[in-house]
Amino acid sequence: MTAHPATTRPRKLSGRQLAIPGRYLAALLVVGVTLVPIAFVVLGGFRTNAQLNADPTGLPHPWVLGNYRTILGSSLFWRLMGNSALIAVTATVLTCGLGAMAGYALARYRFRGREGVYTLFSAGLLFPLGVASLPVYLLLRQLNLLESWFGVALAEAAFGLPVTIVILRPFMAAIPAELEDAAAVDGCTRLGFLWRIMLPLARPALVTVAVLAFLGSWNAYQLPMLVFNDQSHFTLPLGVATFQSQYSQDTASILAYTALSMLPALGFFVFAERRIVGGMAGAVKG
Amino acid sequence: MSTVEEERATPARSAEPPRKRPVRRRTSTRTRAELTLLLGPALALFSLFVLVSIAAALYYSFFEWNGFGPPSKLVGFANYRKALADPVFQGAIRHNVVFALLSVAVQLPLTVALALLLNGRMRGRAVLRLIAFTPYVLSEAITAVAWLVMLQPGGAVDQGLRSVGLDGLVHQWLADQNLVLYTLFVVSTWKYLGFGIILFLAGLQGVPTELREAAALDGASAWQTTTKVVLPLLGPTIRIWIFLSVIGSLQLFELVWIMTLGGPAGSSATMATYVIDRGFRRYQFGYGSAVAVVLFVVCFAFALAYQRFALRRDTDGALTGRVD
């Protein structure tokens, strides 16, 4: 995703000169359309309801810190953030761990039914959690896992396995067999090879699938909504939506709450941007 | 996985010349144990949640069941008949289809056009990429709540329109039955536009600059170069984008649920909101399961058909790829 090498010869190409201002105009448009709603939310959190009612699009005047302070001081908000983090980390570790083991078996072992097992996993791509949430809810109820963060993490991990295995298997299959042979000569078992050599080599792919799994779980709404009834078990997306419906008159607080809920995902994104963007494009291209 | 090939082949192989790989003196039992250890947990988790839950939904769908006690009142296909005859569900299917068509007809050209404009050297390209991608990273819940506030009557969107003299455009964005679906479409465009742009910018990296230069040297105009050279080469990216976009449109749930609950009067209901509304909120778990099965079948049928007819040459089997 780096820029092209500088081989442009703009002089010969009429119409190309026009492309440059067009490019900046398009960039400005994209940036503006993207940022205005986000800025509205963040700035709105610094205003009072009176200010918001009088002039919805104005700037804070004066700046009010109370909305943010109240939410940051609420233990429930931090609790929800903790719940979200716990579920997302657990789901990510499970998906990546089990997915890497299965991907390794499917990439480096020969056994009857291997392609069948792989097809089974990849067919799971067609059943995202979004279409299966009611059946999964009924299953969790059967297993006595309603109101359980672990139940949600398990379900999210299970539905995350297909994409993880579909990304990891070709990656692991591409590691040269000579490496495995050399390791075997040195007395490394196949499981040892997975742990000592394969996993370190597969790190880029692992980071990609981990980022996908984490983001998917962190942003999930539908299944947590069905499973959690007790507010203290909620995840952050549930909290945002519930806060909005509970305090629908208190727009300023809703905006502050929403802005604060954006922060973790935004921070994570800035931190892992290359992986996320590369991973999405890569995952999509198969 | 009960049979391991090595095991059966060992006696015959021992007479053969050594294979390329050093022969491991592992017993078949050991390989089998390793495979069980490696594949077992993933298969168990996947089977339990994905396969069992789908099978259970299929089973429940033949019952009238309020979720209390085991399902006992078998009704055959009555739930399916009832769903397909319900005008609200018919409307929901129609809304999903309209959403899918709109994304292909409106979002796709917009995304490709912006990506083409943005392709090339530019100051601040990295920052642009970062910003464009931001909405995709935010949860649908956050997106929905933010837009819900902005779209309130007399809210930020209305005032923004008035301040530039477009008073005539001010509408009941979420309360007008004829408009609400399009409003939701605009919000979803906001959320997914950047993702598409990034995808196409990545795809454009695969179009060699030399090709465009050659076309230009042969006298092709910028327009001709774009339509005749660049767009065909973007084919795989376009086809993948359409796939993701249609599947996403068919599964549309969170934006709608949080912003309108499928209302007013079912005018923005989708298949997924219908499932949750009937199954979960009204305790019609048998009926809800039947609708969920219909949703599976629709997504599955589209995915298979698309895979078969459109994606075949691109992915060469994301579903069937073999590794040796």
Chai-1 contact restraints between the chains, C-beta under 6 A:
chainA,res_idxA,chainB,res_idxB,connection_type,confidence,min_distance_angstrom,max_distance_angstrom,comment,restraint_id
A,A3,B,R121,contact,1.0,0.0,6.0,A-B,restraint_1
A,H4,B,T209,contact,1.0,0.0,6.0,A-B,restraint_2
A,T7,B,T209,contact,1.0,0.0,6.0,A-B,restraint_3
A,L13,B,A216,contact,1.0,0.0,6.0,A-B,restraint_4
A,G15,B,A222,contact,1.0,0.0,6.0,A-B,restraint_5
A,G22,B,L117,contact,1.0,0.0,6.0,A-B,restraint_6
A,R23,B,L117,contact,1.0,0.0,6.0,A-B,restraint_7
A,R23,B,M122,contact,1.0,0.0,6.0,A-B,restraint_8
A,A26,B,L114,contact,1.0,0.0,6.0,A-B,restraint_9
A,A26,B,L117,contact,1.0,0.0,6.0,A-B,restraint_10
A,A26,B,L118,contact,1.0,0.0,6.0,A-B,restraint_11
A,A27,B,L128,contact,1.0,0.0,6.0,A-B,restraint_12
A,V30,B,A132,contact,1.0,0.0,6.0,A-B,restraint_13
A,V31,B,I131,contact,1.0,0.0,6.0,A-B,restraint_14
A,T34,B,I131,contact,1.0,0.0,6.0,A-B,restraint_15
A,P37,B,A146,contact,1.0,0.0,6.0,A-B,restraint_16
A,F40,B,A156,contact,1.0,0.0,6.0,A-B,restraint_17
A,V41,B,A146,contact,1.0,0.0,6.0,A-B,restraint_18
A,P56,B,G155,contact,1.0,0.0,6.0,A-B,restraint_19
A,P56,B,A156,contact,1.0,0.0,6.0,A-B,restraint_20
A,P56,B,Q159,contact,1.0,0.0,6.0,A-B,restraint_21
A,T57,B,A156,contact,1.0,0.0,6.0,A-B,restraint_22
A,T57,B,Q159,contact,1.0,0.0,6.0,A-B,restraint_23
A,T57,B,G160,contact,1.0,0.0,6.0,A-B,restraint_24
A,L98,B,P41,contact,1.0,0.0,6.0,A-B,restraint_25
A,L98,B,A42,contact,1.0,0.0,6.0,A-B,restraint_26
A,M101,B,L38,contact,1.0,0.0,6.0,A-B,restraint_27
A,A102,B,L39,contact,1.0,0.0,6.0,A-B,restraint_28
A,A102,B,A42,contact,1.0,0.0,6.0,A-B,restraint_29
A,A105,B,L35,contact,1.0,0.0,6.0,A-B,restraint_30
A,A105,B,L38,contact,1.0,0.0,6.0,A-B,restraint_31
A,A105,B,L39,contact,1.0,0.0,6.0,A-B,restraint_32
A,A107,B,V323,contact,1.0,0.0,6.0,A-B,restraint_33
A,Y109,B,L35,contact,1.0,0.0,6.0,A-B,restraint_34
A,F111,B,V4,contact,1.0,0.0,6.0,A-B,restraint_35
A,R112,B,T3,contact,1.0,0.0,6.0,A-B,restraint_36
A,R112,B,E5,contact,1.0,0.0,6.0,A-B,restraint_37
A,G113,B,M1,contact,1.0,0.0,6.0,A-B,restraint_38
A,S122,B,L319,contact,1.0,0.0,6.0,A-B,restraint_39
A,G124,B,V50,contact,1.0,0.0,6.0,A-B,restraint_40
A,L126,B,F300,contact,1.0,0.0,6.0,A-B,restraint_41
A,L126,B,A303,contact,1.0,0.0,6.0,A-B,restraint_42
A,F127,B,V50,contact,1.0,0.0,6.0,A-B,restraint_43
A,G130,B,Q251,contact,1.0,0.0,6.0,A-B,restraint_44
A,V131,B,Q251,contact,1.0,0.0,6.0,A-B,restraint_45
A,V131,B,L295,contact,1.0,0.0,6.0,A-B,restraint_46
A,V131,B,F296,contact,1.0,0.0,6.0,A-B,restraint_47
A,V131,B,C299,contact,1.0,0.0,6.0,A-B,restraint_48
A,A132,B,S53,contact,1.0,0.0,6.0,A-B,restraint_49
A,L134,B,V275,contact,1.0,0.0,6.0,A-B,restraint_50
A,L134,B,G279,contact,1.0,0.0,6.0,A-B,restraint_51
A,L134,B,G288,contact,1.0,0.0,6.0,A-B,restraint_52
A,L134,B,A292,contact,1.0,0.0,6.0,A-B,restraint_53
A,P135,B,S53,contact,1.0,0.0,6.0,A-B,restraint_54
A,P135,B,A56,contact,1.0,0.0,6.0,A-B,restraint_55
A,P135,B,A57,contact,1.0,0.0,6.0,A-B,restraint_56
A,V136,B,S53,contact,1.0,0.0,6.0,A-B,restraint_57
A,L139,B,S53,contact,1.0,0.0,6.0,A-B,restraint_58
A,A155,B,F49,contact,1.0,0.0,6.0,A-B,restraint_59
A,A158,B,L45,contact,1.0,0.0,6.0,A-B,restraint_60
A,A158,B,F46,contact,1.0,0.0,6.0,A-B,restraint_61
A,A158,B,F49,contact,1.0,0.0,6.0,A-B,restraint_62
A,A158,B,V50,contact,1.0,0.0,6.0,A-B,restraint_63
A,L161,B,A42,contact,1.0,0.0,6.0,A-B,restraint_64
A,L161,B,F46,contact,1.0,0.0,6.0,A-B,restraint_65
A,A173,B,V323,contact,1.0,0.0,6.0,A-B,restraint_66
A,D181,B,R21,contact,1.0,0.0,6.0,A-B,restraint_67
A,D181,B,P22,contact,1.0,0.0,6.0,A-B,restraint_68
A,A184,B,P22,contact,1.0,0.0,6.0,A-B,restraint_69
A,N219,B,S139,contact,1.0,0.0,6.0,A-B,restraint_70
A,Y221,B,A141,contact,1.0,0.0,6.0,A-B,restraint_71
A,Y221,B,E254,contact,1.0,0.0,6.0,A-B,restraint_72
A,Q222,B,F253,contact,1.0,0.0,6.0,A-B,restraint_73
A,L226,B,F280,contact,1.0,0.0,6.0,A-B,restraint_74
A,P237,B,S139,contact,1.0,0.0,6.0,A-B,restraint_75
A,P237,B,A141,contact,1.0,0.0,6.0,A-B,restraint_76
A,V240,B,A141,contact,1.0,0.0,6.0,A-B,restraint_77
A,V240,B,I142,contact,1.0,0.0,6.0,A-B,restraint_78
A,V240,B,V145,contact,1.0,0.0,6.0,A-B,restraint_79
A,A241,B,A141,contact,1.0,0.0,6.0,A-B,restraint_80
A,A241,B,I258,contact,1.0,0.0,6.0,A-B,restraint_81
A,Q244,B,V145,contact,1.0,0.0,6.0,A-B,restraint_82
A,T251,B,V149,contact,1.0,0.0,6.0,A-B,restraint_83
A,T258,B,I142,contact,1.0,0.0,6.0,A-B,restraint_84
A,T258,B,V145,contact,1.0,0.0,6.0,A-B,restraint_85
A,T258,B,A146,contact,1.0,0.0,6.0,A-B,restraint_86
A,S261,B,I142,contact,1.0,0.0,6.0,A-B,restraint_87
A,M262,B,L138,contact,1.0,0.0,6.0,A-B,restraint_88
A,M262,B,I142,contact,1.0,0.0,6.0,A-B,restraint_89
A,A265,B,V137,contact,1.0,0.0,6.0,A-B,restraint_90
A,A265,B,L138,contact,1.0,0.0,6.0,A-B,restraint_91
A,F269,B,V137,contact,1.0,0.0,6.0,A-B,restraint_92
A,E273,B,L130,contact,1.0,0.0,6.0,A-B,restraint_93
A,V277,B,F133,contact,1.0,0.0,6.0,A-B,restraint_94
A,V277,B,I198,contact,1.0,0.0,6.0,A-B,restraint_95
A,A281,B,L199,contact,1.0,0.0,6.0,A-B,restraint_96
A,A281,B,A202,contact,1.0,0.0,6.0,A-B,restraint_97
A,V284,B,I240,contact,1.0,0.0,6.0,A-B,restraint_98
A,G286,B,T315,contact,1.0,0.0,6.0,A-B,restraint_99
A,G286,B,A318,contact,1.0,0.0,6.0,A-B,restraint_100
